């Protein structure tokens, strides 16, 4: 069994990191589906574009998903805006057109996607929102959709962008953005820009406390297991703590979502020894179930809060943001505007989710695990994990983002912040934000 996403089990070539100062028209931070799709749509617009990725292309949240492309989504039970549905239908078609146009080999396949629930009235209400594009089958709602390999899709976009003279640097984390002087700083140089797209999963560099006050995290656990038969379908439940599934070649991929991110990883959902792959993911859920896509500050753009539907919304974000940068009209820019007014009723349930974050904060401070010991080294509280080879791995106990405690994910052998989702490798290097700093300990 491998503790990685099934999509990442491929050999890739890595790009160089940035080792000098740069001056560009557009800086894109983040090499996931939002960042690369933005670069793709800007590649022939006469602009100098640079994309930086903290790790390597395909190492982020995009390749931890199930890789489903559909407008028949579970969140439709909470959305009455027909423009959102139209945007998702448009996004599905846009992805298909790009794959066909560029002849991208990413195992794209059209399948039926199902919604199922114990409450048939919920399904009926969703059906009433898109009767032209969905149908009934055995007490389930279904629609024509698609699946693909998100890792291969990202790497194909990367190659297309490189051939179009877009500069892409891996292992290049952005430490700070100076919005007044239009500069971004890395460990090895600074980048001057006219426009900046923060396409990280949790864009904490642009507006303090923007996401903590407008969103919450949902955690999911995924596994892939070999099966004897392939079925041309996928689906998701619309009940609480949803379950999702799809097939990929001779594998069955399943997902279990939980809104309580403070759960103990020592007893998490990875007990099935028959699985071939197992991994976890996190999604940003917004208070009004709409993504935040567009200009969040002067010449600063974000794409985030995709509510578990990052393949459609992430690619759509690239199109919207590129259109805004080029000062072209964008039909869905107003719908997803990060500065939009959100109705008070959308915040009714929000205290519950803030309570979950508070629970995660408190639990992290009281963290105890049979796999990890707590020590104080030179006045610094540290967590220590001993691996199967008796090697010690020591990290700081506090997340650099908002000082939540760090807990150990034994299933994947990484460190995580349960409050806002930062992830660190076994020796403390930051591999996912919102933190942009490591928790590693130097020589002690």
Secondary structure, DSSP 8 states (H G I E B T S, - for coil): -BSS-GGG-S---------S-EEEEEEEE--SHHHHHHHHHHTTTT--EEEE-SS-TT-SGGGGS--EE-S--GGGGG---HHHHHHHHHHHHHHHHHHHHHT--S--EEEEEEEE-S-HHHHHHHHHH-TTT-EEETTEEEEEEEE--HHHHHHHHHHHHHHTT-EEESS----EEETTTTEEE-SS-EEEEEEEEE-STT-TTSSTTTTTTTEEEEEEEEEEEE-S---SEEEEE-SSS-EEEEEETTEEEEEEEES-TT--GGGSS---TT-SEEEEEEEEEETTS--EEEEEETTEEEEE--TT-HHHHHHHHHHHHHHHHTT---TTTTTT-TT----GGGGTTHHHHHHHHHHHHHHHHT--BTTEEEEEETTEEEEEEE-TTS-EEEEESB-TTT--BEEEETTTTEEEETTT--EE-TTS-EEESS--S--B----
